[in-house]
């Protein structure tokens, strides 16, 4: 239903252009101009909410004075636009509050991951967000004119890696011989949102401790054996730490020498090459807004695995509540192979995907472990599956 209005907006773009009198600027320039005001801290003056609101009004006014502008950027989730420039990005992101076209918002959100040109007028600057009104999607070439001669100092920052950039390919990352130990940490807190829906605030991390005293916080689904090390050191320095053994515990420090507290640390062990399981593991999490995610791996002793996935929204959004399937259940078949901290999944077309895997203790006798770390998240055994029953057969 959305495709037709989105296509209509894109068709209109073919012959469109920026309104007369617009100025070409970069989001980095807008960021620099706004942050010079937002981050100002005059000596001797209180930094309370009134002072912050005054700075936000002043920053918004400084950007509004530019009039109608044209910007170019990369569409992120929710239709936010940020400038990407090599290894850097604009500190602030741009959000459209009002659109000139009826279906402009849907068209912009449908372009996630693509470059876009927009025209409009800044309405406010708050936090790290620049809001714009009368947004109009333009042909990409529209924003190719040289931008205004405005300073950009302070308007760019290192751009976080995408999963595709962070993955250098099989075996091009951290070598097994460099690893001293691997630690998994977790925090699971049950909370309630504003509509009295219970949800799980879930935080999981894998720390790879290297023999040279450095450590890496690995939050990717792919194995750390595939990590793009040069790019990671350059673009995500905050994930690189120092570690030391403190009795039976591990002490971690960031680059500034600050201690990092580990939440319920557990040693994560590799899974031996050639291991076969005949077991079902599941993941279930109810997040903010009642979004329920179900994931499962049904391993078989013959080397086959069934991967299951579904999403469901079941939330109290008013007097009648709300329930809807946002992702119908899917089941995919693959062949699996364990090799240390790597799980390889090969589909019927011969395409292989590598995922991080680990266990907390070797399997007892011929039985599988009760839980596995798969893609950086813990998967459990259902009570009914402990007695030899396995779902997904």
Secondary structure by P-SEA (a helix, b strand, c coil): caaaaaaaaaaaacccccccbbbbbbaaaaaaaaaaccccccccccccaaaaaaaaaaaaaaaaacccccccccccccbbbbbbcccbbbcbbbbbccccccaaaaaaaaaccccbbbbbbbccccccbbbbccccccccccccccccccccccccccccccccccccccccccccccccbbbbbbbbbbbcccccbbbbbbbbbbbbbccccbbbbccccccccccaaaaaacccccccbbbbbcccbbbbbccccbbbbbcbbbbbbbbccccccccccbbbbbccccbbbbbbbbcccccbbbbbbbbbbbcccccbbbbbbcccbbbbbbbbbbcccbbbbbccccbbbbbbbbbcccccccccccccccccbbbbbcccccccccccc
